[in-house]
């Protein structure tokens, strides 16, 4: 493949391995499973058996011992085959990264091998209806009891919760209340816990990964469910937030590649007058611009992953990558639909049904407005607006 991102030999092997598996399934499989309410278990199992889901996790816990750069390739290549998989961002990237950085050796041994192989999945539960982008306003609370902790509250827009056997949950620490911002703690909460209820949220997304409201009514967990030290959750959760942004960018980049590729193929073949429509600059120039935007986003994403893997501060790069990738993917998809004319809305062409999941990436996992707030404050030194 051409572009600004040139793979080294190791990355190329990962990309080729993912592409070989993804080509067996493709967008039609992904979309049909989404519409029928079925999961993508066969694909997930095959990716796990190939060692691709845990490519970034420590070898001693069943992972590949590589870095986020390799997982970026996995997520991007799946999306480039028309399969933008949210669960691939959530379970291995966010939850796996947090556990690898902060969990006890016992919790790592319990969870990371299963996450790496795909045999076990974990969802990430941070968002709440009244907290929005302000994590300090989380009201779901954990309080100590005789045998561990009792958690009560609710979470909102939790992706793929029904596919996972546990939630990595961000909660207020009821034992360490203080004026102003309350300390946060992280817990692994089984989805079959008494008192935990999942309620589907009806959305326009065409994705096997559904959205849920999670209700917790005095849900008891043992002391082993706590990740690291209580009250230190804000610092711990950042081990997953930069990977979340980077992998969301990778997903967008894959969608952008998929859209531009489909449109270019169509523009080469579709002939209305005497030449293919791609010969007209009204078609070719917008597609060329979309390709440029996607390649610039891929370059930013690659750099963000490199910084993260090197142990450097990747916050600015991660936010920038997510911002530009979401915009580039949406522009590419819109232009691909336009290039197809009426066919762009037909299911058989596999474009329009990716619209909402691509549009979601401008809002989640962090809104473009919050990215701009971050860059204004931390990159430009401007006063905080919130």
C-alpha positions in Angstrom: 0.0 0.0 0.0 1.2 3.5 -0.7 1.0 6.5 1.6 3.0 8.5 4.2 3.2 5.6 6.7 5.9 3.0 5.7 5.8 -0.2 7.6 8.9 -1.9 9.0 9.2 -5.6 8.6 7.5 -6.4 12.0 4.6 -4.1 11.4 4.2 -5.4 7.8 3.8 -9.0 9.2 1.1 -7.8 11.6 -0.7 -6.0 8.9 -0.6 -8.9 6.5 -1.8 -11.3 9.2 -4.8 -9.1 10.0 -5.6 -8.5 6.3 -5.5 -12.2 5.6 -8.1 -12.9 8.3 -10.2 -9.8 7.6 -10.5 -10.7 4.0 -12.3 -13.9 4.9 -15.1 -11.9 6.5 -15.4 -8.4 5.2 -17.9 -5.7 5.6 -21.0 -7.7 4.5 -20.4 -10.2 7.3 -19.9 -7.3 9.8 -23.0 -5.4 8.7 -25.3 -8.5 8.6 -24.2 -9.6 12.1 -24.9 -6.0 13.3 -28.4 -5.9 11.7 -29.3 -9.4 13.0 -28.1 -8.7 16.5 -25.5 -11.4 16.3 -21.9 -11.1 17.4 -18.7 -11.6 15.5 -17.4 -14.5 17.6 -15.7 -16.4 14.7 -13.7 -13.4 13.7 -12.8 -12.5 17.2 -11.7 -16.0 18.0 -9.5 -16.2 14.9 -7.9 -12.9 15.7 -7.2 -14.0 19.3 -5.8 -17.4 18.2 -3.4 -15.6 15.8 -2.1 -13.5 18.8 -3.3 -10.2 17.3 -5.7 -9.0 20.0 -3.0 -9.0 22.7 0.0 -8.1 20.5 0.7 -5.1 22.8 0.3 -6.9 26.1 3.2 -8.4 28.2 4.5 -11.7 27.1 4.5 -13.1 30.7 0.7 -12.7 30.7 0.0 -14.2 27.3 0.6 -11.1 25.1 2.8 -10.5 22.2 5.2 -8.2 24.0 5.1 -5.6 21.3 3.5 -2.1 21.6 0.5 0.0 20.9 2.0 0.6 17.4 1.2 -3.0 16.5 -2.3 -2.8 17.9 -2.9 0.3 15.9 -2.3 -1.7 12.8 -4.7 -4.4 13.9 -7.6 -2.0 14.5 -6.8 0.1 11.4 -6.6 -3.0 9.1 -9.9 -4.4 10.4 -11.6 -1.1 9.7 -9.9 -0.8 6.3 -11.8 -4.1 5.4 -15.1 -2.4 6.5 -15.1 -3.7 10.1 -14.7 -0.9 12.6 -14.7 -2.9 15.8 -15.3 -0.9 18.9 -14.7 -3.9 21.2 -11.1 -4.1 19.8 -10.5 -0.6 21.1 -12.2 -1.3 24.5 -11.1 -4.7 25.8 -7.5 -5.1 24.6 -6.5 -1.4 24.4 -8.2 0.4 27.2 -8.9 -2.3 29.7 -5.8 -4.4 28.9 -3.5 -1.3 29.1 -4.9 -0.3 32.5 -4.6 -3.8 33.9 -1.1 -4.2 32.6 0.0 -0.9 34.2 -1.8 -1.0 37.5 -3.4 -4.3 38.4 -2.0 -6.7 41.0 0.0 -9.7 39.7 -2.9 -11.9 40.7 -5.4 -9.8 38.7 -3.0 -9.7 35.7 -2.6 -13.5 35.8 -6.4 -13.9 36.0 -7.4 -11.5 33.2 -4.6 -10.6 30.8 -4.1 -14.1 29.2 -7.8 -14.2 28.4 -8.0 -10.7 27.0 -4.9 -11.4 24.9 -6.4 -14.6 23.5 -9.9 -13.2 23.0 -11.3 -15.8 25.3 -12.3 -13.1 27.8 -13.6 -9.6 27.2 -13.9 -6.6 29.5 -15.9 -3.3 28.9 -14.9 0.1 30.1 -17.4 2.0 32.2 -16.7 5.7 32.8 -19.4 7.8 31.3 -22.5 8.8 33.3 -25.6 10.8 32.2 -24.9 13.8 34.4 -21.1 13.8 34.3 -20.6 14.2 30.6 -17.0 15.0 29.8 -16.3 15.9 33.4 -15.0 12.7 35.0 -14.7 14.5 38.4 -18.6 14.6 38.4 -18.9 10.8 38.5 -21.5 9.9 41.1 -21.3 6.0 41.0 -19.8 5.3 44.4 -18.0 2.4 46.1 -18.1 2.0 49.9 -16.3 -0.5 52.0 -18.4 -3.3 53.6 -17.5 -6.3 55.7 -16.3 -8.4 52.8 -15.1 -5.9 50.3 -17.0 -3.1 48.6 -20.6 -2.1 47.7 -21.1 -0.1 44.5 -24.2 1.9 43.6 -25.0 4.2 40.7 -25.2 4.1 37.0 -23.2 4.3 33.8 -24.2 5.4 30.3 -23.3 4.5 26.7 -21.2 1.5 27.7 -20.1 -0.2 24.5 -20.4 -4.0 24.2 -21.3 -4.6 27.8 -23.4 -7.6 26.8 -20.4 -9.2 25.2 -18.2 -8.9 28.2 -17.9 -10.8 31.5 -16.8 -7.8 33.5 -16.7 -4.0 33.5 -13.7 -2.0 34.3 -15.5 0.7 36.3 -14.5 4.2 37.4 -16.3 5.2 40.6 -16.1 7.7 43.4 -14.3 6.5 46.5 -16.9 6.7 49.3 -14.2 6.3 51.9 -12.2 9.3 50.8 -14.6 12.1 50.4 -13.0 15.5 50.3 -14.0 19.1 49.5 -14.0 19.7 45.7 -12.9 16.8 43.5 -13.5 13.4 45.1 -10.9 10.7 44.6 -11.7 8.0 42.1 -11.1 4.2 42.3 -11.1 1.5 39.6 -12.9 -1.9 40.0 -13.4 -5.0 37.9 -17.1 -5.8 38.3 -18.5 -9.0 36.8 -21.5 -8.3 34.6 -23.5 -11.2 36.2 -23.2 -9.6 39.7 -26.5 -9.4 41.6 -27.8 -5.9 41.5 -26.1 -5.1 38.1 -28.6 -4.5 35.2 -27.9 -3.8 31.6 -30.4 -1.8 29.6 -29.9 -1.4 25.8 -29.8 2.0 24.3 -31.4 2.2 20.8 -29.1 4.0 18.4 -28.7 4.4 14.7 -25.3 2.7 14.8 -24.8 -0.3 12.5 -22.4 -2.2 14.7 -22.3 -5.6 16.5 -21.1 -3.7 19.5 -24.3 -2.3 21.2 -24.6 0.5 23.7 -26.0 0.1 27.2 -27.0 1.9 30.4 -25.6 0.1 33.4 -27.5 0.2 36.7 -25.8 -0.8 39.9 -27.9 -1.3 43.0 -25.7 -2.3 46.0 -23.5 -4.5 43.9 -21.0 -6.3 46.1 -17.4 -7.1 45.0 -14.6 -8.6 47.0 -11.4 -6.7 47.9 -9.6 -8.4 44.9 -11.8 -6.4 42.5 -10.0 -3.2 43.3 -7.3 -2.2 40.8 -4.2 -0.9 42.5 -4.8 1.5 45.4 -8.2 3.0 46.3 -8.5 6.7 45.6 -5.8 6.6 42.9 -8.1 5.9 40.0 -7.7 9.2 38.2 -4.0 8.6 37.6 -4.6 4.9 36.8 -7.3 5.6 34.3 -4.9 7.6 32.1 -3.1 4.4 31.3 -6.1 3.6 29.2 -7.2 7.0 27.9 -4.3 7.8 25.6 -4.5 4.3 24.1 -8.2 4.8 23.7 -7.7 8.0 21.7 -4.9 6.5 19.6 -7.0 3.3 18.8 -10.1 5.4 18.0 -7.9 7.3 15.5 -6.7 4.0 14.1 -10.3 2.9 13.6 -11.1 6.1 11.8 -8.1 5.8 9.6 -9.2 2.4 8.6 -12.7 3.6 7.7 -11.1 6.4 5.7 -8.9 4.0 3.7 -11.9 1.7 3.1 -14.0 4.6 1.9 -11.4 6.2 -0.4 -10.5 2.7 -1.8 -14.2 1.9 -2.6 -14.7 5.3 -4.2 -11.6 5.1 -6.3 -12.5 1.6 -7.6 -16.0 2.9 -8.5 -14.7 6.0 -10.1 -12.3 4.0 -12.3 -15.1 1.7 -13.5 -18.2 3.8 -13.6 -18.7 5.4 -17.0 -21.7 7.7 -17.8 -20.4 9.6 -20.8 -17.3 8.8 -22.8 -14.8 8.3 -20.0 -14.9 6.9 -16.4 -16.2 9.4 -13.9 -12.8 9.4 -12.2 -11.4 11.3 -15.2 -13.4 14.4 -14.1 -11.7 16.7 -11.6 -15.0 17.2 -9.9 -14.7 13.5 -8.8 -10.9 13.0 -8.7 -9.9 16.1 -6.8 -12.2 15.6 -3.8 -11.1 12.0 -3.6 -7.4 13.0 -3.8 -8.0 15.5 -1.0 -9.8 12.9 1.1 -6.8 10.5 0.6 -4.4 13.3 1.7 -6.4 13.9 4.9 -6.5 10.2 5.8 -2.7 9.8 5.2 -2.0 12.9 7.4 -4.2 11.4 10.1 -2.4 8.0 9.8 0.9 9.8 10.2 -0.3 11.6 13.4 -1.6 8.3 14.8 1.6 6.5 14.1 3.6 9.2 15.9 1.2 9.2 18.9 1.7 5.4 19.2 5.4 5.7 18.9 5.5 8.3 21.7 3.3 6.1 23.9 5.5 3.0 23.3 8.6 5.0 24.1 7.1 6.0 27.5 7.0 9.7 26.6 4.1 12.1 27.2 1.7 11.1 24.4 -1.3 13.2 25.6 -1.1 16.0 23.0 -0.3 13.7 20.2 -3.1 11.2 21.1 -5.7 14.0 21.2 -4.5 15.5 17.9 -4.5 12.1 16.2 -8.0 11.4 17.3 -9.2 14.8 16.2 -7.8 14.8 12.7 -8.6 11.1 12.1 -12.3 11.5 13.0 -12.6 14.5 10.7 -10.7 12.9 7.9 -12.6 9.7 8.0 -16.0 11.4 8.0 -14.9 13.6 5.1 -13.7 10.5 3.2 -16.8 8.5 3.8 -19.0 11.4 2.8 -17.1 11.9 -0.5 -17.2 8.2 -1.2 -21.0 8.2 -0.8 -21.1 11.3 -3.1 -18.9 9.6 -5.7 -21.3 6.6 -5.8 -24.3 8.9 -6.3 -27.5 7.1 -5.4 -25.6 3.8 -5.1 -23.8 5.3 -2.1 -27.0 4.8 -0.1 -27.5 1.2 -1.3 -26.6 -1.5 1.2 -24.7 -3.6 -1.4 -22.1 -0.9 -1.7 -21.3 -1.0 2.0 -20.8 2.7 2.6 -23.8 4.4 4.1 -24.2 1.9 7.0 -20.8 3.1 8.3 -21.9 6.7 8.6 -23.1 6.8 12.2 -20.2 4.8 13.7 -17.8 7.1 11.8 -19.8 10.2 13.0 -19.7 8.8 16.5 -15.9 9.2 16.5 -16.2 13.0 16.4 -18.0 12.8 19.7 -16.5 9.7 21.4 -14.4 8.7 23.2 -13.6 12.3 23.7 -15.4 15.1 21.9 -13.6 17.4 19.5 -14.5 20.3 21.8 -12.7 18.7 24.7 -9.7 18.0 22.4 -9.6 21.7 21.5 -9.9 22.6 25.2 -6.9 20.4 25.9 -4.8 21.8 23.1 -5.7 25.4 23.9 -4.7 25.0 27.5 -1.8 22.5 27.4 -0.2 23.2 24.0 -0.9 27.0 23.7 -0.8 27.9 27.4 -4.2 29.6 27.2 -6.4 29.8 30.4 -8.6 26.9 31.1 -12.2 27.3 30.0 -13.7 24.8 32.3 
